[in-house]
């Protein structure tokens, strides 16, 4: 009897964990997994608090050459952030580098970097344990996600269509994030809804 109870308990526990795992996997067309992170100013943010607004999640690493392409060398990402903010979009930058890994800046260094490159996200988070990065399957920096006002994940993948570190390629690339935001604003389906991200690996 004791063995039977143990077996039943184990079965229920495994089934519960399987349900949780399925519920917490980011998938285009499904509700974006909720999370809570504290930004570099010490303010806590919960993704679900932004329901009713479009949200962009950007995985970032200030030391990555592809990130530098879109920040330091071209100002492309800051321009996108400002344009998005003007349309009421919430932009959350997330760094999932583990403590001491490449790009893991302390809050003061992050603030200095943001000022230097002109970055203006709604918030910047250090996801040092990688929980949120793994929740979304973030693989590269940058890896971009767009969530609509209903809380549905409508785009994930690359920032644009040209996989290079050359800033000169930005002007002739199709910017997938800009296209997704424009489609949402116009009430159209987002297409493409998923692309292959490129950049440095996330330093879990």
N, C-alpha and C positions, 0 to 999 in steps of 0.2 A: 504493500500500500504506500509506504514511504517513497519507494522507487517510482511508483506511478505518479505520485504528486510532484516529485522532483522533475520527472519527464514532462508532465503537463505544464509546469511552471516554466521550464526551459523553452518549450514550444511557444508558449504565449509571449515570453520575453523576446525570442528571436523574431516572431511575427511583428511584434511592436517595433523592434529596431528596424526591420525591413520597411515598415510603413513610414517611419521617421526618415530613413535614408531616401526613400522615393520622394517624400514631401519636400526634402531640402536640396534637391538637385535642380540647379538652374536650367531651364529649357525654354527655348523660344516658343511663344504661343501659350505659355503657362504663367501662373502668377510668379512674380519674382520672389525668391526666398527672402524672408524678412531677416534683418540683422540689426544689431545695435553696436555702434562704435563711438569712441570718444575722440574728438578732433584735437589738433595740436594746441588749441586754446583751453582745453579741459572741458569742453561742452559735449554732452552726450547727444547723439543723433540716432533715431530709429527710422529705418527706411519707410516703414508703414505710416509714419507721421506725414510723409510727403504725398500720400495718396490724394489724387485730385490734380497733381502736377506731373508734368513730364520730368523724368530723372535720367541723367547720364551718369554712369559709373565708368571711371577711367583708372585703369591700373597704371601706376607710374613708378619710375625709378630715375631720380635726377642724374645718375651716373651712366645711364644707358645711352649709347650713341643715337639710337632711333628716337628716344625721348628728347635728346638734345637737338636733333633735327627739327622737331616740332615745337621746341621751346626756344632754346638759346640762339639757334642759327637762323630761324625764320619768323618766330613769333606766331606761328600758325595756331598752336593750341590755345594760347591766351586770347587770340582773336575769336576763336570758336567759343570759348568760355564767355567772353563779353557779349557776343551775338546771342548766345543761348540765354544768358541772364536777361537780356533785353526783351526776350519773349517769355520770360517767367519760368524758364527751365532751371531745375535744381541740378547742379554739377558737383558730384562727389568724387574727389581724387583719393585713391587708396594705394598705399604702399605696403605690400605684403612681405617685404624683406625681413628675414629673421634678424634678431639682434646681432650687430656686428657685421652683417653681410653687406655687400655692395649696395649703396644707395640708402642705407638705414640711417637717415639723418635725425638728430634730436630735434625737438620742436623749434629751438632757436635757429638752428641751421636750416630747417625747412622754411621758416618764415623769411630768413635772409635770401634763400634761393628763390622763393616765390616773388619777393620784391625785385630781385635782380632780373628775372626773366619776364616779369609782368603777369604772372599767373593770378587768376581771380576766381578759383572755384568757390562754390558755396562753403565747402569744408574740405580739409585735407586730413586723412586718417593714417595712423601707423598700425597696421594689422600685423603686428610682429609675430603672433602665434600662427598666422596664416589661415585662421579659421574661415574668414569671409572669402579670402582668395580661393580656397579649396571648395567652399560652398558654391561658388560661381564657376569653378573650373578655370580660373584665370591662369593663363600660361605664359603670356608675354607682356612686355611693357613697350608700347601701350597695348592693352586689350580693352576694347570698348563695349559697353552694354547700354542699351536704351530701353527705358521702362515707360510705358504710357500712363496716362492719368488714372486708368483703372487698376494699375499695379501689375499689368501684364508685361512680360519681357518680349519686346518686339524686334530687337536687333542685338546680335553679339558677333564680335569679330574684329577685323582690322579697322584702323581709322580711315584708310584709303586704299586705292587700287594698285599703287605702285610700291612694291616691296624693295625699298632701297634706303640708304642712309644719306642720300643726296638731297639737300633742301631744294635744289632746282627742279626736282620731280614733283613737288607739291602742287605747283600751278597747273600741271597737266593731268594730275590724278583725279579720279572720281572720289570725292570725300563721302564715305558711306554714312558717317554720323550726321553730317549736314543734310544729306538726302533723307535719312530717317526722320530727322526733326522736321524737315519741310513737309514730308508726307503726313506726319501726325498733325501738323498745323493745318494742312489742307483737308484733313479727313480721309486721306487715301491709305491703302495698305502699304506697309513698309516693304520695299523690295530693292535689293536683296535683304532678306531677314537674317542671314548668317553668312559670314565669310571666314576665310582662314586668317587668323591674326598673325602679325609678324613683329619682330623686335627681339629684345633680349629676353631670356627666360626669367620668370619670376623667381627671386632668390629666397625660396622657402628654407 
